[in-house]
Amino acid sequence: MRTIVLDTNVMVAALRSEGGASREILRRVLSGRYTALFGNALWLEYEDLLGRPVWTDETTPHERRAILAALAASGRWVSVYYGWRPNLPDEGDNHLIELAVAGNAQAIVTHNVRDVRRGELAWKHLRVLTPAQCLEDL
């Protein structure tokens, strides 16, 4: 099973359009082909997204809540006991690395690969991939 950290920007892209790589990543998580890891910081970001004015008519508020509930049921909660900071230029992205390391993820899937790859620390087993790269490589 492939274990990933699904950045919020991928979640938004998946729910704003009816197709594309982000939507396929979400489908694979919900079908059990990938295991998504969650921690406190990431889950709070997911919940915060539901109230932001970023949504199209592709999904309704009820559907987005249902998908988040299904995501919770299909993923794995990870407690992060150690912070690797400072690491990334954007402090707001450090929790992704910490979650991935704590949960032994194979990849962080994000549209923000440039910033997430620019960390001072590197883990050989952890890859930072766009949704399209993830579909090709994992």
C-alpha positions in Angstrom: 0.0 0.0 0.0 1.3 3.5 -0.8 1.3 5.9 2.0 1.1 9.6 1.3 0.5 13.0 2.9 -2.1 14.8 0.9 -1.6 18.6 0.9 -4.6 20.8 1.2 -4.0 22.4 -2.2 -4.5 18.9 -3.8 -7.7 18.5 -1.9 -9.0 21.8 -3.2 -8.0 21.0 -6.7 -9.7 17.5 -6.5 -13.0 19.0 -5.3 -13.0 22.0 -7.6 -13.0 20.0 -10.9 -14.5 16.8 -12.1 -11.3 15.3 -13.4 -7.5 15.6 -13.3 -4.7 14.1 -11.4 -5.8 15.6 -8.0 -9.2 14.0 -8.3 -7.7 10.7 -9.2 -5.4 10.8 -6.2 -8.4 11.4 -4.0 -10.3 8.5 -5.6 -7.3 6.2 -4.9 -7.2 7.2 -1.3 -11.0 6.7 -0.9 -10.8 3.3 -2.7 -8.0 2.1 -0.5 -5.2 2.1 -3.1 -3.3 4.8 -1.2 -3.3 5.5 2.5 -3.5 9.1 3.4 -1.9 10.2 6.7 -3.4 12.9 8.9 -2.2 14.8 11.9 -3.7 17.7 13.9 -2.3 20.5 11.8 -3.2 19.0 8.5 -6.7 18.0 9.6 -7.4 21.5 10.9 -6.4 22.9 7.5 -8.8 20.5 5.8 -11.6 21.6 8.0 -10.8 25.3 7.6 -10.9 24.8 3.8 -14.6 23.9 4.0 -15.5 27.4 5.1 -13.3 29.3 2.6 -14.7 30.9 -0.6 -12.6 28.8 -3.0 -15.2 26.3 -4.2 -16.8 25.9 -7.5 -20.3 24.4 -8.2 -18.6 21.0 -8.9 -19.3 20.0 -5.3 -21.8 21.1 -2.7 -20.9 21.9 0.9 -22.7 18.7 1.9 -20.7 16.6 -0.6 -17.4 18.2 0.6 -18.2 17.3 4.3 -19.1 13.7 3.2 -15.8 13.4 1.3 -13.9 14.7 4.3 -15.7 12.1 6.5 -14.9 9.3 4.0 -11.3 10.5 3.9 -11.1 10.3 7.7 -12.4 6.7 7.6 -10.0 5.6 4.9 -6.8 7.3 6.2 -4.5 6.8 9.2 -4.1 9.3 12.0 -0.4 9.9 13.0 0.8 11.6 16.2 3.8 13.8 15.6 6.1 13.7 18.6 9.1 15.5 17.2 9.3 18.8 15.3 11.9 19.3 12.6 12.1 23.1 12.6 13.2 25.3 11.2 13.3 23.4 8.0 11.2 24.8 5.1 11.2 28.4 4.0 7.4 28.6 4.6 6.8 27.7 8.3 3.3 26.8 7.4 4.5 23.8 5.4 6.8 22.2 8.0 3.9 20.2 9.5 3.7 18.2 6.2 7.3 17.1 6.5 6.9 16.2 10.2 3.8 14.2 9.5 5.4 12.3 6.6 8.4 11.5 8.7 6.4 10.4 11.7 4.1 8.2 9.6 6.9 6.9 7.3 5.1 8.2 4.2 6.5 7.4 0.8 5.5 10.9 -0.6 4.0 14.3 0.1 1.6 15.0 -2.7 1.4 18.8 -3.4 1.1 21.4 -6.1 3.8 23.3 -4.1 6.7 21.0 -4.8 9.2 23.8 -5.3 8.8 25.1 -1.7 8.3 21.8 0.0 11.5 20.4 -1.6 13.6 23.3 -0.4 14.1 22.0 3.1 17.4 22.2 4.9 16.9 18.6 6.0 16.4 15.7 3.6 15.0 12.2 4.0 16.0 9.7 1.3 12.8 7.7 1.5 10.5 10.7 1.3 9.5 12.1 -2.1 7.7 15.3 -2.9 5.5 14.9 -5.9 2.8 16.6 -7.8 -0.4 14.7 -8.2 0.5 13.7 -11.8 4.0 12.6 -10.7 2.4 10.5 -7.9 0.1 8.7 -10.4 3.1 7.9 -12.6 5.6 6.9 -9.8 3.6 5.3 -7.0 
